């Protein structure tokens, strides 16, 4: 979460660590079933929450900062859901998965934060409890506002659920922070960016931008890049562009907000949390000079 809201105890990713690409590999549900996994009830009962087990992923390749290995988990019901499309990725963009991106095999859980998409996978286990790894139990959680430091956070780690789905978000990529831009004859500037849907609620169906603090909004054009056979993936980002009226001068601020198919809409600010995760307030760039 940006320090414009309040300082956090976490890495400031600014507008994110995000990638949008094509992954391919076997469905995790097929791998689990071929291993002889016995499910408790039919798929309908699992979707109603009767299946309580978890699929735990592990990587022991190198020690981590806060643990001797890296691990994560997702509900077994999600792993077995056909619509969730959880895969064990062997390829990225049609090519063999690069080592830096997790080769030889990486978990990909669409719509879920990257912390659960374990790289360099060396273990899969179905358990009654979620992964015991530090990064599942003691990080990547949206703690309540009462957790203001490491000490006060202790009482909330166990009761706060692990963060799973990605929040709806949009980013103003151009003009960048502090940029100098020239308006056209109509007093407008080009604005470009991307937007990502919330969890499985995609795709993004609308992006709006404003140059006057949200008093008025201009709907952006969602571009066709990233579409497959004329259809937007519910998991993928969208690229967008707009012509925005912007007054001349320094200190201009451009903001954006997105809406997805599920009806989720970005708000101006999201609730502060100690680790600074899950922030999805308006996209914005400040300090722009318009000529």
Secondary structure, DSSP 4 states (H G I P E B T S, - for coil): --TTT---SS---TT-------EEEEEHHHHHHHTTPPPSS-HHHHHTT----EEEEEE-SS--SSSSSEEEEEEHHHHH-GGG--EEEEEETTEEPPGGGTTT-EEE-TTB-GGGS-SS--EEEEESS---SHHHHSSS----TT--SHHHHTTTTTTSPPP-BPPPEEEEEESPTT-EE---TTSEEEEEEEEE-STTS--EEEEEEESSTTSS-EEPEEPSTT-BTTB--SSS-EEEEEEEE--SEEEEEEEEEEEETT--B-BS-----TT--S--B-EEEEEEEE-
